[in-house]
Amino acid sequence: MLEYGFQILPKLSFDRELFHKELRKIIAYLTPDEIKKLERWLRKYYYNEYIKSNLFV
């Protein structure tokens, strides 16, 4: 599911609401270690979307 997230989130980055919706779905299926990897990836590529989402707080 993590690889799916890496593939799909860039395609949805044009729409913040859709991006967040898909991000919530992806997080629901990940292990704690995978969530940390996703969080690092989001910080690197989608810092603004990540900060505004508050999904990891």
Secondary structure, DSSP 8 states (H G I E B T S, - for coil): -HHHHHHHHHHHTT-HHHHHHHHHHHHHT--HHHHHHHHHHHHHH-HHHHHHH-TT-
